[in-house]
Amino acid sequence: MQDTTHPLEHPTKEVAFPKRIKTFVMRAGRTTSGQTRALEVLGPQFVLPYEADKLFDWGMLYTPERSHLPVIFEIGFGMGDASAQIARQQPMSNYLGCEVHEPGVGALLKKIEEFNLSNIRIISHDAVEVLEKMIPDSSLTGIHIFFPDPWHKARHHKRRLIQAPLVALLVSKLKTNGYVHCATDWEPYSKQILATLNANPHLVNQSDQDSGFSPRPDYRPVTKFERRGLKLGHGVWDLIFKKINESTLITGAL
């Protein structure tokens, strides 16, 4: 699960990234024999190395017949259940998942094999460094961030992933009309995410609800953990924002 240590005193305040960015917390967890086999056998084909300042060539990353398809980047896919389901249901999009948790990478590789998926690639590295060093500007059609660590305690809020500097970085990597889709099951965090996304002048909320939150789109599956929480009465909040055209910004300013 990705997370951040960027300082933030207010959800809309722009602050510079520190020199060393840590957008994840290493979690303990045992890699099963099946996950280990998947890492060894499938890893060379589907897990990409981190190479600083070597931008991805989407036409080379996926098979030639898929080179023209949109690319969706996911930050922190956990055990990969939602990632695999989305890729399976949306075969006309390419997916790049970022996750540092080895058992999660192994688990997603197993699902890639099980479902015979050709539209997923994985990179196991800090998401911000991947965005900064390897993702070409204005090249992504979508970015998914599902259930990032909410860091419940007030003194830990500065570690939350969704903060103004990261949002600015995400926007720079999106194509015009590209989208950011976040989901959280922690209401206070959902409000911070909403305020932070609203504060970016290049993003427009796609919700038509007074709350500013969107209904869960069909493409995002309900995970077993989410289903368990819903049965206990816990809420889930989806937020979907689109990057608007630069000319729209200029026109709106006149």
Steps between C-alpha positions, in 0.01 A plus 500: 500500500648831396527787744688828540704706740453834323438787745158660474350742746195573287350278227527772234845636587767439234825373649813368333583131501795413722808359327415145608135411461355198670150426379464162663534313824658157483259250649591168652364203314607158390537429132334166427658230287250575222584871508872422501459276195303774324773754577766268364314378192284798402695785655749535212210548256264719698703678771692799368830624644523850640737702283535866599454748216410230249149588387262218419430445132142374514533357150785277619360418842197307378453284192506688166128456444433667836742791455228754410270421793453728804719444807364497856747534789410355841678602821506233770299205366534290818438136417385588149141372518341819365783556251456158341122530486514845340761392242294191419180703455671782310715323239526810282713682756855437619578500873818577691483413870743634760543302823801439727349215704654179361211266594263740321714499186513121509124479553427724200739298284304188591179672387665612177579135431158376612308746281756499216531880515723677250408857595670531843857592586636549854772717650608445861640836602411831665205639301611863505843414365337291227274792409783752506764295321325250273149618407492739200306822552143506366505128423257336745127461443424421864647462847348272766569536872274265692495492881832666583603483865286762683750554784222551752692688771523876453875505553537256208284692250816641340573145381183476293555442132246740348652844548537803275854429368412146398176614333697756296736222392209274405342776293824554308497134393137494386379564149230763454172339617701240689365417843605439860285252692548468876302288744517486879303347785603768750266800489740763646757402239238516225433863591870585488533328162198691370643833617842424355368396159260794489790737568687400184392739220565241229247249637121497481283285725287254303244459777151643461429449869492786750745306713761505224541121515421266211312171496732201467552450125429155361863440414614519864416165660402470865783322681441243773631745761271774371204261498575404859511867600174578323330220693621667820353830388825663392485747214710521184564821312602520133644815347547544125659810349595577139784710365363786295648648186748786547297717262200452730703648783599799288143557379367473854745760620388763249 
